[in-house]
């Protein structure tokens, strides 16, 4: 029986999630902020490209409906609007990039408001009273700025854009409303009671300005700003949760196998380890003669040797989708198919065994170059049905792999010294792997008697 302590895993999960040490918490917060900052920068870039597309579409539309040469007047506004977007885009990584962006939002709103409310020069053929600039639906162009702000994952920019629109547009409306030649309801009412016919006649005069449309614009802008701000805030919270989950998963992966970290992070540490029976491949590996090898090494060098071995071996296990169950001094135990169903678990375990030996060979070549002793690693692989799940009491539980398969794999690793092989795999594992080519990678086969078992076992040996 082999066990992966769920109590330890749960403790690690909770520690990484919320009760980290101060230095670890600060490091995770820094990474969280960096990830959010990167997402905001990507949002700014996306918003700039969306702005560019909007400029092209609106420019084409205006050049289509506005006669020459008045379209050049509006073309100059489009060019200025492009520059007002390009400058903060280029300065998006500046230390004061946020302040710069907020300042340019004000300029954006002011420019669009001016393009709508300021008439072209009379020389370009515009002779309508300035009050008519408030009669059309061009105010909708100003609201497009809220859409651009929403693409940046920043509720603050959406709020700032909405407030800027309310203030600057109101200033523009009241500037026109205050013109001496503007006709107003209250001026006409002061001269006497207005009949319905008189109100209708007044409304159709070019110089008339009513405030009802402005009230509607204020209410609509405020509601749009509120709704978009809430939507962006919710999206940002989702983004924050996703980024935090990725950071937690990355931190967990430093303590447990990636598949265990994924299971815990996705389930919040709950509903993990419910008993289940499935086919699992088990791999044991051990450094042969480690005690004799380290007799002349200092504790520091022994520690460095173990860590290097563990780093290399765990990378191989994870590469093949295995679960690193535990380190066993100078060895380790790995399982394939214990966390989730892996139909190809036996093949993964065999591939891991051979890759591990190749990695040890590469490592030995490096060690030879500096005159270090050569290492030999023995591997035992077996496969079969086991029960996996949590066992234990209230104070402590363990995620346990229970079954004869584990014991057999451990005994196979031990017997490699007696038979002179580096990898021993059971016939059951080779057969379950399904590919006849696996058998060709073993140099010999024999039936052996394992310690503690009455029946012999057919195994295959790779030297």
N, C-alpha and C positions, 0 to 999 in steps of 0.2 A: 504494500500500500504506500502510495506517495501522496503528499498533501501540499497544497498551496494555501497558505493561511489567509482565509478571507477576512479574519480579524485584522491581520496586518494590512491587507489590501484596503479594507474599509477605513482603517486609520489613516493610511497614506492618502486615500481619496479625500477624506474630510480635512486632513491637514492641508493638502494642496488647494482644496476648494475654498476654505475659509479660515483656517487656523494655522496658516503658515508662520514660520519665524519671520521676524521683521525684515531681514535681508532678502529672504525669498519672496515675501510679499511685495517688497519694493521692486524687485526685479520683475515680477509678474505684472505689476502695475505699469512699469515702464514699457514692457512689451505690449501690454494692452493699449496704452496710449499711443505707442508707435504704430500699432496695427490700425487703430482708429484714425490716426493722422494720415496714414497711407490711404485709407478708404476715402477720406475727405479730399485728398489730393486727386485721387482718381475721379471722384465726383466732380471736382472743379474742372478737370480736363474734359470729362464727358459733357458737362454743362457748356463749356466753351464751344465744343463741336456742335452741340445742339443749337447754340446761339448762332453759330455761323450758318447752319442750315436755315434757321428762321430768317436771318438777314437776306439770304439769297432768295428764299421764297417770297418774302414781302417785297423785296426790291423788284423782282420780276413782275409781281402783281401791280405794283405802283407804276412801273414803266409801261405796263399794258393799259392802265386806265387813266393815267395822267398825261395830258398832252405835252408835247415838246414846246418850249424848253423848260417848262415848270418841273418836269421830272428830274432835271438836274438838281433842282433845289432839294428835293427829297433824297436824291442820291447822295448828296453831301451829308445828310443826316445819317444815312445808312453807313457811310464810310466812318463817320465819327463814332457811331454806335459800335462798329467793329473794333475801332481803336480802344474804346473804353472797356471792351471785353478782353482785348489782347494784352493790354498792359498788366492788369492784375493776374492774368493767366501766366505771363512770363515771370511775375514776381510771386508766384504762389508758394515758393519755398523760402521766401524772405522771412527773417525773424518776426517782422511786423506785417506779414502777409494778410492776416485776418483784418487788421485795422485798415490796410490798404484796400482790401476787397469791400469792406463796409463803406469806405469813402467813395469808391467807384460806383457802388449801388446808388448812392445819392445822385451822382452825376448821371447814371443811367436813367433814373426816374425823371430828373430835370430835363434831360435831352429828349426823351420820348414825349414828355408833356409839352415841351417847346415845339416839337415837330407837329404836334396835333393842334395846339392853340395859336401859335404864331403864324400868321398868313404869309405866303410868299410875297416878294416885292411886287408892286403894281406893274412894274416893267415886264413881269413874267405872265401877265394876263389875269391876275387875281384882283378883282374889284369888289368882291362881296364884303359886306361888313364883318368885322372881326367876331361879332356875336354869333354869327352862323357857324363858327368853329365848334360850338358846343352842341350843335344840332345832330351831328352824325353819330356813328357807333365806333368811332376811332378809339374811344376810351378802352375798348377791349385789348388794344395793343399794349396798354400799360400793364394789364393783368398778366400778359405773357411773362413779365419779369418775375412774377410769383412762381411760375412754372420753372423758370431757370433756377431760381433759388432753391426750389425743392429738390433739384438733382444733385445738390452738394451735401446731402445728409446733415444739414445744419439747420435746426429749428430756429436758432438765433438769426440767421440770415433771412429766413422766411419772414419772421416777425419784423425785422428791420426793414425789409423790402416793403411789407404791407404798410407799416407806419410811414415810411417815406412817401409812398403813393398817396396815402390819405392827406398828408401835410402839403406836399408839393402840388398835387392836383388841386387841392382846395385853394391854395394861393393863386394858382392860375385861373381858376373859375372866378374867384372874387376880384382878381385884377380886371377881368373882362366885365364882370357884374358892376364894377365901380366906375366904368367908363361914363363920361358925361352924356353920351348919346344913347346909352342903354335904356331900353324901355323895361319897366318892372311893374309887377302887379301892385305893389303897395303905393307906387307913385300914381298910378291910374286910379286906384281906390281912394286916394286922398282927395281927388277932384270930384268924387261922387260915386254913388253905388254903381257897380258894374253888373250889367245884365249878362245872361249867358251868351248872347250874340256878341256883346262887346268883349267878353273874355276870349271867345273864339277868334274874333278879329284881331285882338291884341297878340294872341299866341302865334298867329301866322305872319306877323310883321318881322322882317329880317333882323331888326335891332333888338328884338325882345329876348330877354333871358329870364327863365324861371328857375327856381331852386329845387323844384321837385325831382328833376333828373339828378341833380347833384346829391340830394338826400339818398336816392336809390343807389347811386354809385358808392357812396360812403358805406351804406349798410352792406351792399354786396361785397365790397372790397374787404370790409372787416370780417364778414363771415367766411369768405374765401381764405383769408389769411389765417383765421382760426382753424378751419378744417384742414388746410394744407399743413399748418404747423403741427397739428396733432398727428396727421398721417406721417410726416417726416419724423416726428419724435418717436412714434411707434416703430417705424422702420429702423430708426437708429438704435432703439432698444433691442430689436431683433438682431441687428448687426452686432451690437455689443455682446449679447448672449452667445451668438455664434463664435465670435472671436474669443470670448472668455472660455467657451467650451473647448475650442481648439488648443488654447494655452493650457488648460487643465489636462486635456488629453496628452499633450506633449510632455507635461510634467509627470503625469502618471506613468508614461512610457519609460521614464528613467528608473522607475522602481519595479514595474511589472511588465509583462509582455504587452506588445501593442494591442493584441486582441483582447486581453483582459482589461486594459485601459479603455478601449473602445466600448466594451460591454458595460463597465462601471460608469463611464461618462454618459453613455446614452441612456442608462437606466437609473442614474442618480445614486448608484450604490444599493439599490433595492431590487428585489426579485432576481437576484443573481445567485446561481448555485442551486437552483431547484434540482432534486435528484432526477437523473436521466441515464438510460442505458444506451450506449452507442459503441461503435467500433472505433478504437483509438490505437494509433501507433505510438509506441514508447521508445525513446532513445536514451541510453545512458552513455556518457563519455567520461574518460578519466585519464589523467597524465600518468603514464607508467613510470614507477620508480621515483615518484616526486619527493619522497622523504630523503632518499639517498642523494638526489639531485640538489636539494637545498641544504645539505649538511654544511657546505662551505660558504653558503650565501648569508649575507646579513639580513635581518628582518625587513629592512627597507627594500632590498633587492628581491627578496621572496615575495613581498607584497606587490612590487612592480611586475614581477613575473606572472603572478596570479591575475592581476588586473588586466594585463595585456592578453592573457589567454581568454579571460572572460569576455573582454570586448570583442575579440575576434570570433569566438564561438557563438556569442549571442547574435552578432550580426549575421552569421550563417543561418542560425535557427530562424531569425525573423525574416530573412530573405525567402525562406521556403514556407512561410506562414505558420511556423510552429509556436508553441507556447513554452517559454522557459519556466519550467515548474519551480526549480530551485537550483542554487549552486550547492555542491556537496564537497566542500573543501577544495581540492584540486580537480574536481569534476563537476558535472551538472547532469540534470535530468530534464529532458524536453518531451513534450507530448504534441501529437498532431491529431486534431479532431476532438479535443477535449472541451473546448469552449463552445464551438459551433460545429455543425456537421461539415465534414470534409470527405467526400467520397474518395478522393485521391490521397488520403492521409498516408497510407503505406508507401506510395511512390514518393511523397514529399519527404518522409523520414529517410528513405534510402538515398534520395538525392542529397539530403542534408548531410548524411554520414560521409558520402564520398567527397562532397564539397569541403567538409570540415578537414578531411585528410589532406586535400589539396592545399587548403589554407595553411595547415601545419607544415607542409613541405615548403611552401613559400617562406614561411616564418623561419624555418630551419636554415634556409639559404642565407637569410639576412643574419641569423645568429652565427653562422659559420664565418661570415665576413669579419665579425668582431671577436672571433675566438670563443664564443659561448657554447655550452654543451647543447647537443641536439635533444630534441623532445620527441617522445613517442606517445601517441594518444590511442587508446583502445576504445572501441565503440561496439555496443550491443544494441540490436534493434529487434523488436518483436511487435506483434499486432494481434488484436483480438477484441472481443466484447468486454467492456468494463462498465462500472457504474460511477458516474461523476455526480458530485453534489456537495452540499454543506453538511458537515457533521460537527457536533460539539454541544456545549451548553450555552446558557445565556451570556456568560462573561466572555466566552471566546468560542468562535467557530472556525472551521477550516474547510476550504474548498478541496475536496478529496477525490483522488482517482483510486478506486478500489477494484482489485481483481488480480487474478493470477498472472495476467499479462505484464504487470509492473515487475513482479518478482522475477519472472523469466527474463525480461530484458536486462535487469540488474545482474542476474547470474551469467547471462551471455557476455556481458562486458567483462566480468571477472575471469571467465574461462579463456579469454583471448590470450592471456599470458601462457597458459598451458598448451594451447594448440598452435601458438606461433602466428596468429593472425592479428590484423589491425582492426578489421570490421567483421563481426559475426551477425548474420541475420537469419532468422528462423525461416523454415520452409513456408510457414503460414504467411509471413510478411511478404515473401517473394511472390507467392501465389496471389495474394490479395492485391499486390501492385499491378497485376494484370499484364504487364509487358514482358515477353520472354527475354528481351534484351537485358533485363536486370540480372538474370541468372548468368549471362555471359561475362559479367563484370567480377564474378567470384571465381577464384582459382580452384577451389576444392569444395567437396561436400562430404559430410559424415554425420553419423548419428552419435550423439553424446548423451551422457548421463549428468544431469544438473544436480547440484547439491539440494537436498530436500525434496526431490521428486523421484517417484518410483518408475515412471515411464521414460523411455529415451525420447530424444527430440532430434529431428533431422534439421541440420543447420548448414549454412553456406558460409565459406570463409574467404575473405579477401586479405591478402598479405600486404 
